[in-house]
Amino acid sequence: MKDASSPAPGGAGLRGVHHPGTGPDTPLDHADRISLGYPETKWVAEKLVIEAGRRGLPVAVHRPYEVTGTVDRGVWNTDTMMCALFRTIAETGLAPDMALPLDFVPVDYTADAITHIITHEEPDGRVYHLTNPRPARLPLLVDRLTTMGYLGRTVPYELWTEMLAELTARLPDHPMAPYLPMFVEPARDSEVSVKQMYTDGVFPTFSRHHTDAALAESALVCPPVDAGLLDTYLREFRRTGFLAPPSTIKRDASTSGPAS
């Protein structure tokens, strides 16, 4: 489940663009810049909630970022873009050279945090950003996959998306196929893809002010996105068969390339 705000507007592409942090009280502006139907539905949903609050109903908005597997065992619904990205990098040995945040909020922490907030705070219209205070970046995933024997390496973004387009054209049922447009099609009024809009220095940082205040008296701690958490997820993917063992993966020219 993603934040309801649209990706940061980027009429100038990535060159010289920087967007400040977004607070929980920041208005939902720039609806005309939303590039995908999914964030559009969330924008509309929040507008309806805000209107309900304006008319006197008790409301609150909870915005989880990247909801991931459980902390203890790594149990995760793998029908997500992030899981598809994990698998694609593992299978091809290639990762895009981009500062993509791994801002993971484990599902059990997310459920516990929301439960605590709704049982301890007044539903007065506040917005709670459920993000990870200690996220990681994509290179850490590449490092963990390499440690597990998947031979991960980083290549330029354009080369990686060419590989991805070839892979999904050849394997239309591949988990990454539904998400290809996010990586290759330009965001609205921009020269770069939707996913590039999520990188450091472009996508805004979300303030956790209301969330931190609401959870201050609880014992809840969001685990950092570190090697331990990623290894837990990767081991669970291996256990369930979502990821094949490294020794069984065969690569061809369409899924290999020079290291950058």
C-alpha positions as CSV (number, residue, x, y, z in Angstrom):
1,M,0.0,0.0,0.0
2,K,1.5,3.3,-1.1
3,D,1.2,6.9,0.1
4,A,-1.8,8.6,-1.4
5,S,0.2,11.6,-2.6
6,S,1.3,11.6,-6.2
7,P,4.9,11.2,-7.2
8,A,6.7,14.5,-7.1
9,P,6.1,16.6,-10.2
10,G,9.0,16.6,-12.6
11,G,8.5,18.9,-15.6
12,A,12.3,19.3,-15.7
13,G,13.1,15.7,-15.4
14,L,15.8,14.8,-12.8
15,R,18.1,17.6,-13.7
16,G,18.3,20.1,-10.9
17,V,15.1,19.0,-9.3
18,H,14.8,18.8,-5.5
19,H,11.6,18.6,-3.6
20,P,11.4,19.4,0.1
21,G,9.9,17.2,2.8
22,T,6.1,16.7,2.9
23,G,4.4,17.1,6.2
24,P,1.3,15.3,7.4
25,D,-0.6,18.6,7.0
26,T,0.5,19.3,3.5
27,P,-2.5,19.8,1.2
28,L,-3.1,17.2,-1.5
29,D,-2.2,19.4,-4.4
30,H,-0.9,18.7,-8.0
31,A,-3.6,16.1,-8.8
32,D,-2.9,16.9,-12.5
33,R,0.6,15.5,-12.2
34,I,-0.5,12.0,-11.1
35,S,0.7,9.5,-13.7
36,L,-1.0,6.2,-12.6
37,G,-4.5,5.1,-11.7
38,Y,-3.4,3.6,-8.4
39,P,-2.3,6.9,-6.8
40,E,-5.3,8.6,-8.4
41,T,-7.7,6.3,-6.5
42,K,-5.9,7.1,-3.3
43,W,-6.0,10.8,-3.9
44,V,-9.7,10.6,-4.4
45,A,-10.2,8.4,-1.3
46,E,-8.3,10.9,0.8
47,K,-10.3,13.8,-0.6
48,L,-13.5,12.0,0.4
49,V,-12.2,11.3,3.9
50,I,-11.2,15.0,4.3
51,E,-14.7,16.1,3.2
52,A,-16.3,13.6,5.6
53,G,-14.2,15.2,8.4
54,R,-15.2,18.7,7.3
55,R,-18.8,17.6,7.7
56,G,-18.2,16.5,11.2
57,L,-17.4,12.8,11.0
58,P,-14.4,11.5,13.1
59,V,-11.7,10.6,10.6
60,A,-7.9,10.0,10.4
61,V,-5.7,9.1,7.5
62,H,-3.0,6.4,7.7
63,R,-0.4,6.4,4.9
64,P,1.8,3.3,5.0
65,Y,4.7,3.4,2.5
66,E,6.0,0.1,1.3
67,V,4.3,-2.6,3.3
68,T,6.5,-5.6,3.4
69,G,6.8,-9.1,5.1
70,T,6.7,-9.9,8.7
71,V,9.7,-9.1,10.9
72,D,10.2,-12.5,12.4
73,R,9.8,-14.9,9.4
74,G,9.5,-12.6,6.4
75,V,6.1,-13.8,5.3
76,W,5.2,-11.5,2.4
77,N,2.5,-11.2,-0.2
78,T,4.8,-11.6,-3.3
79,D,2.2,-10.1,-5.7
80,T,3.9,-6.7,-5.5
81,M,6.2,-4.6,-7.5
82,M,9.0,-4.7,-4.9
83,C,8.9,-8.5,-4.8
84,A,9.0,-8.7,-8.6
85,L,12.0,-6.4,-8.5
86,F,13.8,-8.7,-6.0
87,R,13.1,-11.7,-8.2
88,T,14.2,-9.9,-11.4
89,I,17.5,-8.8,-10.0
90,A,18.1,-12.3,-8.6
91,E,17.2,-14.0,-11.9
92,T,19.1,-11.7,-14.2
93,G,22.0,-10.7,-12.0
94,L,21.4,-7.1,-13.1
95,A,20.2,-4.1,-11.0
96,P,19.5,-0.6,-12.2
97,D,21.9,2.1,-11.2
98,M,19.5,4.3,-9.2
99,A,19.1,5.6,-5.7
100,L,15.8,3.8,-5.1
101,P,14.8,3.9,-1.5
102,L,13.9,0.7,0.3
103,D,11.5,2.3,2.7
104,F,10.0,-0.8,4.1
105,V,7.4,-1.0,6.9
106,P,6.8,-4.6,7.9
107,V,3.2,-5.6,7.8
108,D,3.0,-6.7,11.5
109,Y,4.6,-3.4,12.6
110,T,2.1,-1.5,10.4
111,A,-0.9,-3.3,11.8
112,D,0.3,-2.8,15.4
113,A,1.1,0.9,14.8
114,I,-2.3,1.6,13.2
115,T,-4.1,-0.3,16.0
116,H,-2.3,1.7,18.6
117,I,-3.0,5.0,17.0
118,I,-6.7,4.4,16.5
119,T,-7.1,3.2,20.1
120,H,-5.1,6.0,21.7
121,E,-5.6,9.1,19.5
122,E,-8.7,11.1,18.7
123,P,-9.8,10.8,15.1
124,D,-9.5,14.5,14.5
125,G,-8.4,14.5,10.9
126,R,-4.7,14.0,11.4
127,V,-2.6,12.3,8.8
128,Y,-0.1,9.6,9.9
129,H,2.9,8.8,7.7
130,L,4.0,5.2,8.4
131,T,7.5,5.2,6.9
132,N,10.7,3.6,8.1
133,P,13.0,6.0,10.0
134,R,16.0,4.0,8.9
135,P,15.4,3.0,5.3
136,A,18.1,1.6,2.9
137,R,18.8,2.0,-0.8
138,L,18.8,-0.5,-3.7
139,P,22.6,-1.2,-3.5
140,L,22.0,-3.0,-0.2
141,L,19.7,-5.5,-1.9
142,V,22.2,-6.1,-4.6
143,D,24.8,-6.7,-1.9
144,R,22.6,-9.2,-0.1
145,L,21.7,-11.1,-3.3
146,T,25.4,-11.3,-4.2
147,T,26.2,-12.6,-0.7
148,M,23.6,-15.4,-1.3
149,G,25.3,-16.3,-4.6
150,Y,23.0,-14.5,-7.1
151,L,25.9,-12.5,-8.7
152,G,24.2,-9.2,-8.6
153,R,25.8,-6.2,-10.4
154,T,24.7,-2.7,-11.3
155,V,24.2,-1.4,-14.9
156,P,23.0,2.0,-16.2
157,Y,19.3,2.5,-15.9
158,E,18.7,2.6,-19.7
159,L,20.5,-0.7,-20.2
160,W,18.5,-2.3,-17.4
161,T,15.2,-1.2,-18.7
162,E,16.1,-2.5,-22.2
163,M,16.8,-5.9,-20.6
164,L,13.6,-5.7,-18.7
165,A,11.5,-4.9,-21.8
166,E,13.1,-7.9,-23.6
167,L,12.6,-10.2,-20.6
168,T,8.9,-9.4,-20.2
169,A,8.3,-9.6,-23.9
170,R,9.7,-13.1,-23.9
171,L,8.0,-14.0,-20.7
172,P,4.7,-12.2,-20.5
173,D,3.7,-14.0,-17.3
174,H,6.8,-12.8,-15.5
175,P,6.0,-11.1,-12.2
176,M,7.6,-7.8,-13.4
177,A,5.5,-7.7,-16.6
178,P,2.6,-5.7,-15.1
179,Y,5.0,-3.1,-13.7
180,L,7.1,-2.5,-16.8
181,P,5.4,0.8,-17.6
182,M,6.4,2.3,-14.3
183,F,10.1,1.8,-15.3
184,V,10.0,2.8,-19.0
185,E,7.1,5.2,-19.6
186,P,7.6,8.9,-18.8
187,A,5.8,10.3,-15.9
188,R,3.3,13.0,-16.7
189,D,5.0,16.3,-17.8
190,S,8.4,14.7,-17.3
191,E,11.3,13.2,-19.2
192,V,11.9,10.4,-16.8
193,S,9.9,7.3,-15.8
194,V,7.5,7.1,-12.8
195,K,9.9,4.9,-10.9
196,Q,12.8,7.4,-11.3
197,M,10.6,10.0,-9.7
198,Y,10.9,7.9,-6.4
199,T,14.7,8.4,-6.2
200,D,16.6,10.4,-3.7
201,G,16.5,14.2,-4.3
202,V,13.4,13.9,-6.4
203,F,10.7,12.2,-4.3
204,P,9.8,14.2,-1.2
205,T,10.7,13.0,2.3
206,F,7.6,12.3,4.4
207,S,7.5,13.7,7.9
208,R,6.7,11.2,10.7
209,H,5.8,14.0,13.2
210,H,2.2,12.8,14.0
211,T,3.2,9.1,13.9
212,D,6.2,9.5,16.2
213,A,4.1,11.5,18.7
214,A,1.3,9.0,18.7
215,L,3.7,6.0,19.2
216,A,6.0,7.7,21.7
217,E,4.4,5.9,24.7
218,S,4.2,2.6,23.0
219,A,6.8,-0.2,22.8
220,L,6.6,-0.3,19.0
221,V,9.8,0.0,17.1
222,C,10.0,-0.1,13.3
223,P,13.0,-2.3,12.5
224,P,15.7,-0.8,10.2
225,V,16.0,-1.9,6.7
226,D,19.4,-3.6,7.1
227,A,21.1,-6.8,6.0
228,G,19.2,-8.8,8.6
229,L,15.8,-7.7,7.5
230,L,16.6,-8.2,3.8
231,D,18.1,-11.6,4.5
232,T,15.0,-12.7,6.3
233,Y,12.9,-11.8,3.3
234,L,15.3,-13.5,0.8
235,R,15.4,-16.7,2.9
236,E,11.6,-16.8,3.0
237,F,11.4,-16.3,-0.8
238,R,13.8,-19.2,-1.2
239,R,11.8,-21.4,1.2
240,T,8.5,-20.8,-0.7
241,G,10.1,-21.2,-4.1
242,F,9.5,-17.6,-5.2
243,L,13.2,-17.4,-5.7
244,A,15.0,-20.3,-7.2
245,P,18.4,-21.4,-5.8
246,P,21.3,-19.5,-7.5
247,S,22.7,-22.7,-8.9
248,T,19.6,-23.4,-10.9
249,I,19.3,-20.0,-12.6
250,K,20.5,-20.0,-16.2
251,R,21.1,-16.7,-17.9
252,D,21.4,-15.8,-21.6
253,A,22.5,-12.8,-23.5
254,S,19.2,-11.0,-23.0
255,T,19.6,-11.1,-19.2
256,S,23.3,-10.2,-18.9
257,G,25.4,-7.2,-19.4
258,P,28.7,-5.5,-18.5
259,A,29.2,-4.3,-14.9
260,S,29.1,-0.5,-14.6
